[in-house]
Amino acid sequence: MLSTTADLVGEAAAAGTGVAAFNVILLEHAEAIARAAETTGLPAIMQISQNAVRFHGDVAPLAAAARAIAEASGARLSLHLDHVEEEALLHRTAECGASSVMFDASKLPDEENTAAARAAAAWAHARGLFVEAELGEIGGKGSAHTPGVRTDPGQAAEFVAATGVDALAVAVGSSHAMRERTAALDLALIARLRDALPVPLVLHGSSGIPAPALRAAVEHGMTKINIGTLLNIALTGPIRAVLARDPDVVDPRRYLAGARDAVTEAVADCQRAVSGRG
């Protein structure tokens, strides 16, 4: 069933647990997320990033498919637009069926990031949408995924107060696009951020974090856990294996079926780790 991100994140935060959010690039990603959520009985957030929109050329078709899958599912699923940097895409959030958006102005200088996030939140709140933003600072200017960068709790509290965002992605040791699960998180910093902020914390770059560390991150204060690369690794492995065994295969169903199953398993594993059921 189609739920709102505000409900899923709010309930997880209130319960002191986490909710996993997974990137959707292909229809098979969305199908796998729904199947896993139905198997585990746990909610999930389906995310479409601006990079995925660029790949497809438009947000509407993929968003419509993801929403239809959520509406037909017995699991609680929400639709979210992730890492939106352009106002034009931000302003399509509601029309494409998403209940939330992560507006990413973290590449801008601090004052401009604050102003952009404040404007995005005001626009979104007027339409009943949940808004996430991003802040990373210690170790050098950068996003929540820049190696060496950390988010300062005091600065983060000022940012949330100035912008009115509903959730904040913070830099605590993870990085985007990691293919090995070797990232080490600063759990003490997560706890300090949790205590300093009145909004749920979001962990980006979670594909590079071992399952026990994901659970520890939630126990120390993380709520929304974003996962993307891990699913793509799961998807690609079976495809390579099928094509290596039989180079003459041309029917995509022959290699996508097993790939979708592998993504389903990866999603379920992550959901269990984040919820504490793993």
C-alpha atoms as an extended CHARMM CRD file, in Angstrom:
* protein
*
       278  EXT
         1         1  MET       CA              0.0000000000        0.0000000000        0.0000000000  PROA      1               0.0000000000
         2         2  LEU       CA              1.1980000000        3.5030000000       -0.6960000000  PROA      2               0.0000000000
         3         3  SER       CA              2.1950000000        5.2360000000        2.5450000000  PROA      3               0.0000000000
         4         4  THR       CA              3.8560000000        8.5710000000        3.1900000000  PROA      4               0.0000000000
         5         5  THR       CA              7.5040000000        8.9510000000        4.0170000000  PROA      5               0.0000000000
         6         6  ALA       CA              6.5280000000       11.2020000000        6.9240000000  PROA      6               0.0000000000
         7         7  ASP       CA              4.5600000000        8.3530000000        8.4740000000  PROA      7               0.0000000000
         8         8  LEU       CA              7.2440000000        5.7110000000        7.9330000000  PROA      8               0.0000000000
         9         9  VAL       CA             10.1030000000        7.8810000000        9.2040000000  PROA      9               0.0000000000
        10        10  GLY       CA              8.0500000000        9.3180000000       12.0530000000  PROA      10              0.0000000000
        11        11  GLU       CA              6.9700000000        5.9070000000       13.2920000000  PROA      11              0.0000000000
        12        12  ALA       CA             10.5300000000        4.5690000000       13.1090000000  PROA      12              0.0000000000
        13        13  ALA       CA             11.8980000000        7.5700000000       14.9840000000  PROA      13              0.0000000000
        14        14  ALA       CA              9.2520000000        7.2560000000       17.6880000000  PROA      14              0.0000000000
        15        15  ALA       CA             10.0250000000        3.5500000000       18.1000000000  PROA      15              0.0000000000
        16        16  GLY       CA             13.7940000000        4.0710000000       18.1400000000  PROA      16              0.0000000000
        17        17  THR       CA             14.2720000000        1.8940000000       15.0970000000  PROA      17              0.0000000000
        18        18  GLY       CA             15.1220000000        2.5240000000       11.4580000000  PROA      18              0.0000000000
        19        19  VAL       CA             13.4740000000        2.4040000000        8.0560000000  PROA      19              0.0000000000
        20        20  ALA       CA             15.4370000000        1.4770000000        4.9430000000  PROA      20              0.0000000000
        21        21  ALA       CA             15.2240000000        3.5660000000        1.7790000000  PROA      21              0.0000000000
        22        22  PHE       CA             16.2730000000        1.9900000000       -1.5220000000  PROA      22              0.0000000000
        23        23  ASN       CA             17.2000000000        3.5570000000       -4.8460000000  PROA      23              0.0000000000
        24        24  VAL       CA             15.0220000000        2.6960000000       -7.8260000000  PROA      24              0.0000000000
        25        25  ILE       CA             16.6080000000        2.8950000000      -11.2630000000  PROA      25              0.0000000000
        26        26  LEU       CA             14.7920000000        0.1020000000      -13.0870000000  PROA      26              0.0000000000
        27        27  LEU       CA             11.3410000000       -1.4160000000      -12.7690000000  PROA      27              0.0000000000
        28        28  GLU       CA             13.0230000000       -4.5280000000      -11.3630000000  PROA      28              0.0000000000
        29        29  HSD       CA             14.3720000000       -2.4960000000       -8.4320000000  PROA      29              0.0000000000
        30        30  ALA       CA             10.8650000000       -1.3930000000       -7.4610000000  PROA      30              0.0000000000
        31        31  GLU       CA              9.4630000000       -4.9050000000       -7.8560000000  PROA      31              0.0000000000
        32        32  ALA       CA             12.2500000000       -6.3530000000       -5.7010000000  PROA      32              0.0000000000
        33        33  ILE       CA             11.7550000000       -3.7600000000       -2.9570000000  PROA      33              0.0000000000
        34        34  ALA       CA              8.0270000000       -4.5140000000       -2.7990000000  PROA      34              0.0000000000
        35        35  ARG       CA              8.5940000000       -8.2820000000       -2.7610000000  PROA      35              0.0000000000
        36        36  ALA       CA             11.1560000000       -8.0150000000        0.0130000000  PROA      36              0.0000000000
        37        37  ALA       CA              8.9230000000       -5.7570000000        2.1010000000  PROA      37              0.0000000000
        38        38  GLU       CA              6.0630000000       -8.2170000000        1.7100000000  PROA      38              0.0000000000
        39        39  THR       CA              8.3300000000      -11.0650000000        2.8260000000  PROA      39              0.0000000000
        40        40  THR       CA              9.7780000000       -9.2680000000        5.8520000000  PROA      40              0.0000000000
        41        41  GLY       CA              6.6090000000       -7.4600000000        6.8560000000  PROA      41              0.0000000000
        42        42  LEU       CA              8.6910000000       -4.2920000000        7.1920000000  PROA      42              0.0000000000
        43        43  PRO       CA              8.0530000000       -0.9350000000        5.5020000000  PROA      43              0.0000000000
        44        44  ALA       CA             10.4110000000        0.5620000000        2.9270000000  PROA      44              0.0000000000
        45        45  ILE       CA             10.9650000000        3.7870000000        1.0510000000  PROA      45              0.0000000000
        46        46  MET       CA             11.4450000000        3.7030000000       -2.7260000000  PROA      46              0.0000000000
        47        47  GLN       CA             13.7460000000        6.5060000000       -3.8630000000  PROA      47              0.0000000000
        48        48  ILE       CA             14.2020000000        7.9910000000       -7.3350000000  PROA      48              0.0000000000
        49        49  SER       CA             17.2710000000       10.1870000000       -7.5590000000  PROA      49              0.0000000000
        50        50  GLN       CA             17.8570000000       13.0560000000       -9.9230000000  PROA      50              0.0000000000
        51        51  ASN       CA             20.5730000000       10.9350000000      -11.5590000000  PROA      51              0.0000000000
        52        52  ALA       CA             17.9810000000        8.2360000000      -12.2830000000  PROA      52              0.0000000000
        53        53  VAL       CA             15.6740000000       10.8800000000      -13.7350000000  PROA      53              0.0000000000
        54        54  ARG       CA             18.4760000000       12.0690000000      -16.0120000000  PROA      54              0.0000000000
        55        55  PHE       CA             19.0190000000        8.4830000000      -17.1690000000  PROA      55              0.0000000000
        56        56  HSD       CA             15.3570000000        8.0280000000      -18.0860000000  PROA      56              0.0000000000
        57        57  GLY       CA             14.8350000000       11.5710000000      -19.3530000000  PROA      57              0.0000000000
        58        58  ASP       CA             11.7280000000       12.1730000000      -17.2400000000  PROA      58              0.0000000000
        59        59  VAL       CA             10.5950000000       11.3450000000      -13.7210000000  PROA      59              0.0000000000
        60        60  ALA       CA              6.9910000000       10.5320000000      -14.6030000000  PROA      60              0.0000000000
        61        61  PRO       CA              7.2220000000        7.0050000000      -16.1170000000  PROA      61              0.0000000000
        62        62  LEU       CA              9.4370000000        5.4600000000      -13.4270000000  PROA      62              0.0000000000
        63        63  ALA       CA              7.5550000000        7.2330000000      -10.6460000000  PROA      63              0.0000000000
        64        64  ALA       CA              4.2280000000        6.0350000000      -12.0270000000  PROA      64              0.0000000000
        65        65  ALA       CA              5.4970000000        2.4510000000      -12.1360000000  PROA      65              0.0000000000
        66        66  ALA       CA              6.9030000000        2.6120000000       -8.6010000000  PROA      66              0.0000000000
        67        67  ARG       CA              3.6910000000        4.1190000000       -7.2910000000  PROA      67              0.0000000000
        68        68  ALA       CA              1.5740000000        1.4530000000       -9.0100000000  PROA      68              0.0000000000
        69        69  ILE       CA              3.7420000000       -1.2820000000       -7.4720000000  PROA      69              0.0000000000
        70        70  ALA       CA              3.3720000000        0.3030000000       -4.0260000000  PROA      70              0.0000000000
        71        71  GLU       CA             -0.3880000000        0.6490000000       -4.3590000000  PROA      71              0.0000000000
        72        72  ALA       CA             -0.7490000000       -2.9940000000       -5.3740000000  PROA      72              0.0000000000
        73        73  SER       CA              1.5290000000       -4.2890000000       -2.6220000000  PROA      73              0.0000000000
        74        74  GLY       CA              0.4900000000       -5.5550000000        0.7820000000  PROA      74              0.0000000000
        75        75  ALA       CA              3.5680000000       -3.8740000000        2.2610000000  PROA      75              0.0000000000
        76        76  ARG       CA              3.8050000000       -0.2800000000        3.4280000000  PROA      76              0.0000000000
        77        77  LEU       CA              5.8590000000        1.5840000000        0.8330000000  PROA      77              0.0000000000
        78        78  SER       CA              6.4420000000        5.2650000000        0.1740000000  PROA      78              0.0000000000
        79        79  LEU       CA              7.8560000000        7.1280000000       -2.8160000000  PROA      79              0.0000000000
        80        80  HSD       CA             10.6200000000        9.7130000000       -2.3720000000  PROA      80              0.0000000000
        81        81  LEU       CA             12.6560000000       11.8970000000       -4.7410000000  PROA      81              0.0000000000
        82        82  ASP       CA             16.3240000000       11.8770000000       -3.7280000000  PROA      82              0.0000000000
        83        83  HSD       CA             19.2390000000       14.2750000000       -4.2360000000  PROA      83              0.0000000000
        84        84  VAL       CA             17.1440000000       16.7720000000       -6.1500000000  PROA      84              0.0000000000
        85        85  GLU       CA             19.2990000000       19.7440000000       -7.1070000000  PROA      85              0.0000000000
        86        86  GLU       CA             17.0210000000       21.4730000000       -9.6140000000  PROA      86              0.0000000000
        87        87  GLU       CA             13.9170000000       23.4360000000       -8.6640000000  PROA      87              0.0000000000
        88        88  ALA       CA             12.1140000000       22.1330000000      -11.7380000000  PROA      88              0.0000000000
        89        89  LEU       CA             12.3080000000       18.5610000000      -10.4310000000  PROA      89              0.0000000000
        90        90  LEU       CA             11.5600000000       19.6510000000       -6.8560000000  PROA      90              0.0000000000
        91        91  HSD       CA              8.3490000000       21.2150000000       -8.1190000000  PROA      91              0.0000000000
        92        92  ARG       CA              7.2710000000       17.9280000000       -9.6870000000  PROA      92              0.0000000000
        93        93  THR       CA              7.4060000000       15.9880000000       -6.4090000000  PROA      93              0.0000000000
        94        94  ALA       CA              3.6790000000       15.9720000000       -5.6990000000  PROA      94              0.0000000000
        95        95  GLU       CA              2.5420000000       15.4850000000       -9.2920000000  PROA      95              0.0000000000
        96        96  CYS       CA              4.6500000000       12.3360000000       -9.6840000000  PROA      96              0.0000000000
        97        97  GLY       CA              3.1040000000       10.7830000000       -6.5840000000  PROA      97              0.0000000000
        98        98  ALA       CA              6.0070000000       11.2030000000       -4.1560000000  PROA      98              0.0000000000
        99        99  SER       CA              5.2380000000       12.2870000000       -0.5930000000  PROA      99              0.0000000000
       100       100  SER       CA              8.7620000000       13.4820000000        0.1530000000  PROA      100             0.0000000000
       101       101  VAL       CA             11.8440000000       15.0040000000       -1.4140000000  PROA      101             0.0000000000
       102       102  MET       CA             15.4890000000       15.4000000000       -0.4800000000  PROA      102             0.0000000000
       103       103  PHE       CA             16.5720000000       18.8090000000       -1.7740000000  PROA      103             0.0000000000
       104       104  ASP       CA             20.3400000000       18.8170000000       -2.0620000000  PROA      104             0.0000000000
       105       105  ALA       CA             22.0630000000       22.2050000000       -2.0680000000  PROA      105             0.0000000000
       106       106  SER       CA             25.0040000000       20.9090000000       -0.0120000000  PROA      106             0.0000000000
       107       107  LYS       CA             27.5180000000       21.7950000000       -2.7350000000  PROA      107             0.0000000000
       108       108  LEU       CA             26.7590000000       25.4780000000       -2.2170000000  PROA      108             0.0000000000
       109       109  PRO       CA             28.4100000000       27.6920000000        0.3960000000  PROA      109             0.0000000000
       110       110  ASP       CA             26.7710000000       27.3940000000        3.7970000000  PROA      110             0.0000000000
       111       111  GLU       CA             24.6080000000       30.5230000000        3.5710000000  PROA      111             0.0000000000
       112       112  GLU       CA             23.3660000000       29.5980000000        0.0960000000  PROA      112             0.0000000000
       113       113  ASN       CA             22.7060000000       26.0060000000        1.1700000000  PROA      113             0.0000000000
       114       114  THR       CA             20.6450000000       27.3020000000        4.0860000000  PROA      114             0.0000000000
       115       115  ALA       CA             18.6750000000       29.7240000000        1.9300000000  PROA      115             0.0000000000
       116       116  ALA       CA             17.9960000000       27.1040000000       -0.7520000000  PROA      116             0.0000000000
       117       117  ALA       CA             16.9080000000       24.4830000000        1.7950000000  PROA      117             0.0000000000
       118       118  ARG       CA             14.6550000000       27.0160000000        3.5350000000  PROA      118             0.0000000000
       119       119  ALA       CA             12.9650000000       27.9410000000        0.2450000000  PROA      119             0.0000000000
       120       120  ALA       CA             12.5500000000       24.2750000000       -0.7320000000  PROA      120             0.0000000000
       121       121  ALA       CA             11.0400000000       23.4250000000        2.6580000000  PROA      121             0.0000000000
       122       122  ALA       CA              8.6060000000       26.3350000000        2.4970000000  PROA      122             0.0000000000
       123       123  TRP       CA              7.4650000000       25.2980000000       -0.9800000000  PROA      123             0.0000000000
       124       124  ALA       CA              7.1300000000       21.6350000000       -0.0060000000  PROA      124             0.0000000000
       125       125  HSD       CA              5.3760000000       22.2110000000        3.3120000000  PROA      125             0.0000000000
       126       126  ALA       CA              2.7510000000       24.3340000000        1.5780000000  PROA      126             0.0000000000
       127       127  ARG       CA              1.9120000000       21.1690000000       -0.3590000000  PROA      127             0.0000000000
       128       128  GLY       CA              2.0460000000       18.7310000000        2.5360000000  PROA      128             0.0000000000
       129       129  LEU       CA              5.3940000000       17.2000000000        1.5570000000  PROA      129             0.0000000000
       130       130  PHE       CA              8.1750000000       15.9030000000        3.8250000000  PROA      130             0.0000000000
       131       131  VAL       CA             11.5710000000       17.5180000000        3.1790000000  PROA      131             0.0000000000
       132       132  GLU       CA             15.0810000000       16.2090000000        3.7570000000  PROA      132             0.0000000000
       133       133  ALA       CA             18.2830000000       18.2320000000        3.3660000000  PROA      133             0.0000000000
       134       134  GLU       CA             21.9830000000       17.5720000000        3.8460000000  PROA      134             0.0000000000
       135       135  LEU       CA             24.8220000000       19.0530000000        5.8320000000  PROA      135             0.0000000000
       136       136  GLY       CA             28.4740000000       18.0410000000        6.1610000000  PROA      136             0.0000000000
       137       137  GLU       CA             31.2920000000       20.2250000000        7.3480000000  PROA      137             0.0000000000
       138       138  ILE       CA             34.0380000000       18.9440000000        9.6720000000  PROA      138             0.0000000000
       139       139  GLY       CA             37.1220000000       17.8570000000        7.7220000000  PROA      139             0.0000000000
       140       140  GLY       CA             36.4830000000       20.2740000000        4.8880000000  PROA      140             0.0000000000
       141       141  LYS       CA             33.5080000000       21.5760000000        2.9620000000  PROA      141             0.0000000000
       142       142  GLY       CA             31.5670000000       18.7670000000        1.3520000000  PROA      142             0.0000000000
       143       143  SER       CA             28.4200000000       16.7160000000        1.3200000000  PROA      143             0.0000000000
       144       144  ALA       CA             27.4140000000       13.9110000000        3.6550000000  PROA      144             0.0000000000
       145       145  HSD       CA             29.3020000000       11.5280000000        1.3830000000  PROA      145             0.0000000000
       146       146  THR       CA             32.6300000000       13.3200000000        1.0090000000  PROA      146             0.0000000000
       147       147  PRO       CA             35.4490000000       11.2630000000        2.5780000000  PROA      147             0.0000000000
       148       148  GLY       CA             36.7600000000       12.8840000000        5.7530000000  PROA      148             0.0000000000
       149       149  VAL       CA             33.8410000000       15.2560000000        6.1600000000  PROA      149             0.0000000000
       150       150  ARG       CA             31.8280000000       15.2680000000        9.3790000000  PROA      150             0.0000000000
       151       151  THR       CA             28.7160000000       17.1850000000       10.4300000000  PROA      151             0.0000000000
       152       152  ASP       CA             29.0420000000       19.4760000000       13.4410000000  PROA      152             0.0000000000
       153       153  PRO       CA             26.0610000000       19.0750000000       15.8410000000  PROA      153             0.0000000000
       154       154  GLY       CA             25.8870000000       22.7640000000       16.6830000000  PROA      154             0.0000000000
       155       155  GLN       CA             25.9360000000       23.8250000000       13.0700000000  PROA      155             0.0000000000
       156       156  ALA       CA             23.3890000000       21.1420000000       12.2310000000  PROA      156             0.0000000000
       157       157  ALA       CA             21.0080000000       22.4270000000       14.9190000000  PROA      157             0.0000000000
       158       158  GLU       CA             21.3170000000       25.9600000000       13.5430000000  PROA      158             0.0000000000
       159       159  PHE       CA             20.6900000000       24.6830000000       10.0110000000  PROA      159             0.0000000000
       160       160  VAL       CA             17.5360000000       22.7940000000       10.9820000000  PROA      160             0.0000000000
       161       161  ALA       CA             16.1970000000       25.7860000000       12.9240000000  PROA      161             0.0000000000
       162       162  ALA       CA             16.9040000000       28.1430000000       10.0300000000  PROA      162             0.0000000000
       163       163  THR       CA             15.4440000000       25.9380000000        7.2950000000  PROA      163             0.0000000000
       164       164  GLY       CA             12.5680000000       24.0480000000        8.9170000000  PROA      164             0.0000000000
       165       165  VAL       CA             13.4770000000       20.7860000000        7.1730000000  PROA      165             0.0000000000
       166       166  ASP       CA             11.9110000000       17.5600000000        8.4370000000  PROA      166             0.0000000000
       167       167  ALA       CA             15.0090000000       15.3240000000        8.3270000000  PROA      167             0.0000000000
       168       168  LEU       CA             18.7240000000       15.8510000000        7.9360000000  PROA      168             0.0000000000
       169       169  ALA       CA             21.3220000000       13.7570000000        6.1180000000  PROA      169             0.0000000000
       170       170  VAL       CA             24.5430000000       13.9830000000        8.1110000000  PROA      170             0.0000000000
       171       171  ALA       CA             28.1790000000       13.1000000000        7.4930000000  PROA      171             0.0000000000
       172       172  VAL       CA             29.3810000000       10.4760000000        9.9810000000  PROA      172             0.0000000000
       173       173  GLY       CA             31.8130000000        8.3210000000        8.0060000000  PROA      173             0.0000000000
       174       174  SER       CA             29.9340000000        6.8000000000        5.0830000000  PROA      174             0.0000000000
       175       175  SER       CA             30.5480000000        7.5030000000        1.3830000000  PROA      175             0.0000000000
       176       176  HSD       CA             28.5450000000        7.0370000000       -1.7700000000  PROA      176             0.0000000000
       177       177  ALA       CA             29.1410000000        4.2520000000       -4.2980000000  PROA      177             0.0000000000
       178       178  MET       CA             31.2160000000        1.9960000000       -2.0320000000  PROA      178             0.0000000000
       179       179  ARG       CA             31.4110000000       -1.5520000000       -3.4150000000  PROA      179             0.0000000000
       180       180  GLU       CA             32.8190000000       -3.1240000000       -0.2700000000  PROA      180             0.0000000000
       181       181  ARG       CA             31.1700000000       -2.9160000000        3.1380000000  PROA      181             0.0000000000
       182       182  THR       CA             34.1790000000       -1.5120000000        4.9940000000  PROA      182             0.0000000000
       183       183  ALA       CA             33.0610000000        1.9540000000        6.1240000000  PROA      183             0.0000000000
       184       184  ALA       CA             33.5080000000        2.7730000000        9.8120000000  PROA      184             0.0000000000
       185       185  LEU       CA             30.9160000000        5.0900000000       11.3360000000  PROA      185             0.0000000000
       186       186  ASP       CA             31.4510000000        7.6160000000       14.1030000000  PROA      186             0.0000000000
       187       187  LEU       CA             28.8020000000        6.2820000000       16.4850000000  PROA      187             0.0000000000
       188       188  ALA       CA             29.5990000000        8.8360000000       19.1660000000  PROA      188             0.0000000000
       189       189  LEU       CA             28.9720000000       11.6340000000       16.6700000000  PROA      189             0.0000000000
       190       190  ILE       CA             25.6720000000       10.0390000000       15.6360000000  PROA      190             0.0000000000
       191       191  ALA       CA             24.5560000000       10.0730000000       19.2680000000  PROA      191             0.0000000000
       192       192  ARG       CA             25.5940000000       13.7220000000       19.6530000000  PROA      192             0.0000000000
       193       193  LEU       CA             23.6690000000       14.6580000000       16.5140000000  PROA      193             0.0000000000
       194       194  ARG       CA             20.6090000000       12.7460000000       17.7270000000  PROA      194             0.0000000000
       195       195  ASP       CA             20.6880000000       14.6550000000       21.0040000000  PROA      195             0.0000000000
       196       196  ALA       CA             21.2280000000       18.0080000000       19.2860000000  PROA      196             0.0000000000
       197       197  LEU       CA             18.5470000000       17.8140000000       16.5920000000  PROA      197             0.0000000000
       198       198  PRO       CA             14.7480000000       17.7760000000       16.7870000000  PROA      198             0.0000000000
       199       199  VAL       CA             14.4220000000       15.9250000000       13.4610000000  PROA      199             0.0000000000
       200       200  PRO       CA             15.2720000000       12.3630000000       12.3250000000  PROA      200             0.0000000000
       201       201  LEU       CA             18.7850000000       11.6690000000       11.0480000000  PROA      201             0.0000000000
       202       202  VAL       CA             19.4310000000       10.1970000000        7.6030000000  PROA      202             0.0000000000
       203       203  LEU       CA             22.4140000000        8.0190000000        6.7400000000  PROA      203             0.0000000000
       204       204  HSD       CA             23.5070000000        8.2270000000        3.1110000000  PROA      204             0.0000000000
       205       205  GLY       CA             26.0500000000        5.9090000000        1.4980000000  PROA      205             0.0000000000
       206       206  SER       CA             24.8890000000        2.9410000000        3.5520000000  PROA      206             0.0000000000
       207       207  SER       CA             25.8820000000        0.3260000000        0.9630000000  PROA      207             0.0000000000
       208       208  GLY       CA             29.4460000000        0.4650000000        2.2890000000  PROA      208             0.0000000000
       209       209  ILE       CA             28.4540000000       -0.2590000000        5.8810000000  PROA      209             0.0000000000
       210       210  PRO       CA             28.4040000000       -3.8110000000        7.3260000000  PROA      210             0.0000000000
       211       211  ALA       CA             25.0160000000       -4.9970000000        8.5780000000  PROA      211             0.0000000000
       212       212  PRO       CA             25.9960000000       -4.9620000000       12.2920000000  PROA      212             0.0000000000
       213       213  ALA       CA             27.2260000000       -1.3860000000       11.9060000000  PROA      213             0.0000000000
       214       214  LEU       CA             23.9530000000       -0.3860000000       10.2770000000  PROA      214             0.0000000000
       215       215  ARG       CA             22.1180000000       -1.6980000000       13.3060000000  PROA      215             0.0000000000
       216       216  ALA       CA             24.5290000000        0.1160000000       15.6180000000  PROA      216             0.0000000000
       217       217  ALA       CA             23.9370000000        3.3440000000       13.6940000000  PROA      217             0.0000000000
       218       218  VAL       CA             20.2030000000        3.0000000000       14.2750000000  PROA      218             0.0000000000
       219       219  GLU       CA             20.7360000000        2.2400000000       17.9570000000  PROA      219             0.0000000000
       220       220  HSD       CA             22.7910000000        5.4220000000       18.2640000000  PROA      220             0.0000000000
       221       221  GLY       CA             20.2140000000        7.6170000000       16.5570000000  PROA      221             0.0000000000
       222       222  MET       CA             19.9570000000        7.1120000000       12.7980000000  PROA      222             0.0000000000
       223       223  THR       CA             16.4410000000        6.6630000000       11.4060000000  PROA      223             0.0000000000
       224       224  LYS       CA             16.3570000000        6.6850000000        7.5960000000  PROA      224             0.0000000000
       225       225  ILE       CA             19.0020000000        4.4570000000        6.0150000000  PROA      225             0.0000000000
       226       226  ASN       CA             19.6830000000        5.0380000000        2.2970000000  PROA      226             0.0000000000
       227       227  ILE       CA             20.9260000000        2.1060000000        0.1850000000  PROA      227             0.0000000000
       228       228  GLY       CA             21.6770000000        2.0810000000       -3.5410000000  PROA      228             0.0000000000
       229       229  THR       CA             24.9640000000        0.6160000000       -4.7470000000  PROA      229             0.0000000000
       230       230  LEU       CA             24.4430000000       -2.5950000000       -2.7820000000  PROA      230             0.0000000000
       231       231  LEU       CA             21.3300000000       -3.3140000000       -4.8590000000  PROA      231             0.0000000000
       232       232  ASN       CA             23.1490000000       -2.6530000000       -8.1180000000  PROA      232             0.0000000000
       233       233  ILE       CA             25.8890000000       -5.0820000000       -7.1420000000  PROA      233             0.0000000000
       234       234  ALA       CA             23.2390000000       -7.7010000000       -6.3670000000  PROA      234             0.0000000000
       235       235  LEU       CA             21.5050000000       -6.9990000000       -9.6820000000  PROA      235             0.0000000000
       236       236  THR       CA             24.6230000000       -7.1190000000      -11.8450000000  PROA      236             0.0000000000
       237       237  GLY       CA             26.1940000000      -10.3260000000      -10.5190000000  PROA      237             0.0000000000
       238       238  PRO       CA             23.5140000000      -12.7670000000      -11.7620000000  PROA      238             0.0000000000
       239       239  ILE       CA             23.3300000000      -10.9720000000      -15.1090000000  PROA      239             0.0000000000
       240       240  ARG       CA             27.0550000000      -11.4210000000      -15.6550000000  PROA      240             0.0000000000
       241       241  ALA       CA             26.8130000000      -15.0690000000      -14.6370000000  PROA      241             0.0000000000
       242       242  VAL       CA             23.9950000000      -15.8580000000      -17.0780000000  PROA      242             0.0000000000
       243       243  LEU       CA             25.6720000000      -14.1160000000      -19.9920000000  PROA      243             0.0000000000
       244       244  ALA       CA             28.9990000000      -15.7900000000      -19.2150000000  PROA      244             0.0000000000
       245       245  ARG       CA             27.3490000000      -19.2170000000      -19.2600000000  PROA      245             0.0000000000
       246       246  ASP       CA             25.3660000000      -18.5370000000      -22.4040000000  PROA      246             0.0000000000
       247       247  PRO       CA             26.5850000000      -15.6220000000      -24.5610000000  PROA      247             0.0000000000
       248       248  ASP       CA             23.7440000000      -16.2790000000      -27.0120000000  PROA      248             0.0000000000
       249       249  VAL       CA             21.0370000000      -15.2060000000      -24.5490000000  PROA      249             0.0000000000
       250       250  VAL       CA             19.1750000000      -12.1590000000      -25.8330000000  PROA      250             0.0000000000
       251       251  ASP       CA             15.8710000000      -12.3430000000      -23.9520000000  PROA      251             0.0000000000
       252       252  PRO       CA             16.2910000000       -9.9740000000      -20.9830000000  PROA      252             0.0000000000
       253       253  ARG       CA             13.8500000000      -12.0140000000      -18.9260000000  PROA      253             0.0000000000
       254       254  ARG       CA             16.3840000000      -14.8430000000      -18.9050000000  PROA      254             0.0000000000
       255       255  TYR       CA             18.9150000000      -12.7740000000      -16.9450000000  PROA      255             0.0000000000
       256       256  LEU       CA             16.6990000000      -10.2240000000      -15.1770000000  PROA      256             0.0000000000
       257       257  ALA       CA             14.6050000000      -12.7920000000      -13.3000000000  PROA      257             0.0000000000
       258       258  GLY       CA             17.5450000000      -14.0480000000      -11.2530000000  PROA      258             0.0000000000
       259       259  ALA       CA             18.8710000000      -10.5180000000      -10.8900000000  PROA      259             0.0000000000
       260       260  ARG       CA             15.5640000000       -9.3430000000       -9.4590000000  PROA      260             0.0000000000
       261       261  ASP       CA             15.5650000000      -12.2630000000       -7.0130000000  PROA      261             0.0000000000
       262       262  ALA       CA             19.0550000000      -11.2900000000       -5.8600000000  PROA      262             0.0000000000
       263       263  VAL       CA             17.9690000000       -7.6960000000       -5.2820000000  PROA      263             0.0000000000
       264       264  THR       CA             14.9360000000       -8.9220000000       -3.3430000000  PROA      264             0.0000000000
       265       265  GLU       CA             17.2040000000      -10.9030000000       -1.0300000000  PROA      265             0.0000000000
       266       266  ALA       CA             19.5710000000       -7.9480000000       -0.5790000000  PROA      266             0.0000000000
       267       267  VAL       CA             16.6930000000       -5.6150000000        0.2750000000  PROA      267             0.0000000000
       268       268  ALA       CA             15.2750000000       -8.0580000000        2.8170000000  PROA      268             0.0000000000
       269       269  ASP       CA             18.6800000000       -8.4830000000        4.4770000000  PROA      269             0.0000000000
       270       270  CYS       CA             19.0740000000       -4.7240000000        4.7940000000  PROA      270             0.0000000000
       271       271  GLN       CA             15.5640000000       -4.2980000000        6.1750000000  PROA      271             0.0000000000
       272       272  ARG       CA             16.2110000000       -6.8840000000        8.8560000000  PROA      272             0.0000000000
       273       273  ALA       CA             19.5230000000       -5.2820000000        9.8220000000  PROA      273             0.0000000000
       274       274  VAL       CA             18.0170000000       -1.8040000000       10.0610000000  PROA      274             0.0000000000
       275       275  SER       CA             14.9700000000       -2.9850000000       12.0110000000  PROA      275             0.0000000000
       276       276  GLY       CA             16.9590000000       -5.1580000000       14.3940000000  PROA      276             0.0000000000
       277       277  ARG       CA             15.4040000000       -8.3750000000       13.1330000000  PROA      277             0.0000000000
       278       278  GLY       CA             18.5600000000       -9.5120000000       11.3750000000  PROA      278             0.0000000000
